[in-house]
Amino acid sequence: KGFKAENTENPPAEQPKAPDAAANADIKFRVIKSAVRNGAKGTQTMLTLQSPQNRIITGYMRGNPDLREGQIIHKLQIGTGKRDYRQVQHYTRL
């Protein structure tokens, strides 16, 4: 006679996962574009990168990493920031 909570067997939907850092560890990416913007919370850089398979990845990074067009980086670690933006967390220059 009272209210019964419905018991569902379906698990909650999974959130999209960021690319695996280990999968990107040995891939060399070429910087196609690096655009620095100053905002209310500090400097932010938008990076557009290209893999050897011509896959394009765009992500944001805090600060000014001083990357130039054509520069090669690897050991890329990407996470998902607020609003599902890709956030470059770490890389190594070659």
TORVOGU-182033 format. One line per 2 residues: number of its first residue (from 1); their letters; for each residue x, z, y of N, C-alpha, C. Coordinates in steps of 0.001 Angstrom, whole numbers. Layout:
BEGIN
NUM = A = X Z Y X Z Y X Z Y | ... .
***
This chain:
BEGIN
1 = KG = 813 0 -1195 0 0 0 854 0 1256 | 2136 317 1127 3026 306 2285 3764 -1023 2406 .
3 = FK = 4572 -1154 3439 5349 -2367 3681 6525 -2423 2714 | 6728 -3551 2051 7845 -3735 1133 8790 -4775 1716 .
5 = AE = 10069 -4448 1738 11068 -5417 2198 11242 -6480 1137 | 11367 -7707 1561 11540 -8811 634 12989 -8854 157 .
7 = NT = 13196 -8956 -1102 14546 -9022 -1671 14855 -10472 -1994 | 15787 -11055 -1303 16148 -12445 -1552 17414 -12497 -2382 .
9 = EN = 17492 -13465 -3246 18651 -13644 -4124 19696 -14568 -3504 | 19337 -15259 -2433 20263 -16217 -1819 21253 -15494 -926 .
11 = PP = 22558 -15745 -1117 23555 -15129 -232 23484 -15755 1154 | 23977 -15054 2186 23961 -15636 3533 24855 -16876 3592 .
13 = AE = 24512 -17776 4473 25295 -19007 4632 26712 -18668 5088 | 27683 -19384 4522 29079 -19137 4893 29397 -19804 6224 .
15 = QP = 30219 -19131 7006 30696 -19698 8259 31765 -20729 7946 | 31890 -21795 8757 32954 -22768 8515 34313 -22088 8613 .
17 = KA = 35177 -22433 7714 36500 -21814 7688 37485 -22655 8489 | 38456 -21966 9093 39529 -22655 9808 40440 -23304 8782 .
19 = PD = 41134 -24372 9153 42059 -24999 8222 43086 -23990 7723 | 43439 -24102 6465 44385 -23187 5837 45774 -23372 6432 .
21 = AA = 46371 -22280 6886 47700 -22335 7492 48731 -22849 6498 | 48609 -22453 5234 49567 -22904 4222 49483 -24413 4026 .
23 = AN = 48287 -24971 4148 48122 -26418 3988 48792 -27182 5121 | 48874 -26591 6302 49478 -27248 7462 50954 -26918 7626 .
25 = AD = 51514 -26057 6784 52870 -25551 6973 53928 -26648 6999 | 53826 -27613 6108 54859 -28646 6019 54476 -29956 6683 .
27 = IK = 53300 -30003 7285 52857 -31228 7956 53425 -31256 9364 | 53977 -32389 9737 54518 -32551 11093 53451 -33242 11948 .
29 = FR = 53108 -32599 13045 52115 -33141 13970 52797 -33641 15229 | 52316 -34759 15749 52824 -35304 17009 51857 -34919 18112 .
31 = VI = 52405 -34442 19227 51583 -34084 20383 51169 -35376 21083 | 49870 -35613 21144 49348 -36790 21834 49062 -36451 23290 .
33 = KS = 48525 -35248 23498 48161 -34840 24860 48258 -33328 24965 | 48721 -32859 26109 48802 -31436 26410 48327 -31260 27848 .
35 = AV = 47194 -30585 28030 46618 -30411 29362 46483 -28929 29670 | 47179 -28469 30696 47174 -27063 31090 46108 -26845 32164 .
37 = RN = 45320 -25788 31972 44279 -25437 32948 44400 -23961 33279 | 44262 -23648 34557 44254 -22253 35000 42813 -21826 35184 .
39 = GA = 42453 -20717 34535 41091 -20215 34620 41074 -18773 35062 | 39901 -18200 35053 39724 -16813 35493 40457 -15830 34575 .
41 = KG = 40616 -16188 33306 41264 -15296 32344 42711 -15703 32064 | 43275 -16571 32880 44662 -16974 32694 44799 -18443 32357 .
43 = TQ = 46001 -18815 31966 46312 -20210 31658 45917 -20534 30220 | 45378 -21723 30048 44954 -22206 28739 45400 -23655 28608 .
45 = TM = 45842 -24047 27435 46303 -25411 27207 45473 -26068 26118 | 44974 -27266 26398 44270 -28048 25394 45289 -28979 24751 .
47 = LT = 45416 -28914 23431 46352 -29754 22699 45604 -30756 21847 | 46049 -32003 21880 45548 -33026 20978 46727 -33440 20123 .
49 = LQ = 46585 -33266 18805 47671 -33501 17865 47274 -34571 16862 | 48297 -35268 16318 48053 -36311 15329 48920 -36051 14100 .
51 = SP = 48300 -36094 12920 49025 -35892 11672 49618 -37230 11217 | 50506 -37224 10225 51058 -38483 9705 49974 -39399 9121 .
53 = QN = 48835 -38829 8733 47717 -39631 8205 46771 -40066 9320 | 47212 -39938 10563 46438 -40296 11759 45198 -39438 11962 .
55 = RI = 45172 -38242 11401 44084 -37298 11636 44318 -36646 12996 | 43292 -36627 13834 43389 -36054 15174 42800 -34645 15159 .
57 = IT = 43551 -33698 15699 43114 -32312 15809 43212 -31906 17274 | 42144 -31353 17801 42147 -30846 19171 41920 -29340 19111 .
59 = GY = 42733 -28606 19858 42591 -27159 19881 43094 -26594 21196 | 42765 -25349 21425 43178 -24662 22644 44206 -23607 22319 .
61 = MR = 45033 -23296 23293 46058 -22284 23136 46161 -21502 24428 | 46353 -20198 24326 46544 -19385 25528 47943 -19632 26068 .
63 = GN = 48042 -19655 27382 49345 -19839 28021 49734 -21300 28144 | 50974 -21523 28554 51520 -22868 28729 52687 -23034 27754 .
65 = PD = 52466 -23715 26632 53524 -23844 25635 54600 -24862 26009 | 54421 -25571 27127 55402 -26553 27594 55703 -27605 26528 .
67 = LR = 54641 -28191 25965 54787 -29274 24998 54581 -30603 25715 | 55339 -31613 25310 55263 -32939 25928 54697 -33953 24935 .
69 = EG = 54147 -35032 25475 53662 -36127 24634 54806 -36623 23754 | 54493 -36849 22485 55494 -37370 21558 56296 -36284 20849 .
71 = QI = 56236 -35064 21328 56985 -33977 20702 56390 -33677 19323 | 57245 -33312 18371 56824 -33024 17011 56838 -31514 16784 .
73 = IH = 55742 -31011 16193 55649 -29591 15840 55209 -29489 14378 | 55478 -28343 13761 55007 -28096 12400 54735 -26608 12228 .
75 = KL = 54424 -26186 11007 54023 -24800 10720 52863 -24384 11618 | 51909 -25279 11737 50751 -25093 12608 49758 -24120 11977 .
77 = QI = 49333 -23137 12747 48297 -22200 12323 47140 -22315 13305 | 45970 -22622 12775 44788 -22808 13606 43702 -21850 13149 .
79 = GT = 43086 -21179 14097 41954 -20307 13811 40743 -20803 14573 | 39627 -20147 14369 38415 -20502 15098 38146 -19409 16113 .
81 = GK = 38102 -19809 17372 37838 -18859 18445 36353 -18770 18733 | 36037 -18213 19876 34640 -18097 20300 34023 -19489 20392 .
83 = RD = 32764 -19559 20077 31994 -20811 20139 32576 -21897 19241 | 33228 -21511 18162 33770 -22428 17155 34830 -23389 17678 .
85 = YR = 35509 -23030 18765 36625 -23846 19224 37820 -23583 18331 | 38606 -24613 18082 39853 -24409 17341 40868 -23765 18270 .
87 = QV = 41533 -22761 17764 42522 -22048 18559 43868 -22126 17850 | 44856 -22741 18514 46199 -22836 17963 46840 -21469 18119 .
89 = QH = 47173 -20838 17003 47713 -19496 17031 49240 -19475 16931 | 49787 -20482 16272 51249 -20514 16084 51676 -21927 15711 .
91 = YT = 52897 -22268 16080 53512 -23534 15669 55017 -23364 15832 | 55768 -24316 15270 57224 -24342 15432 57609 -25724 15915 .
93 = RL = 58459 -25785 16910 58941 -27080 17420 60052 -27612 16546 | 60128 -28908 16462 61234 -29547 15740 62219 -30134 16728 .
***
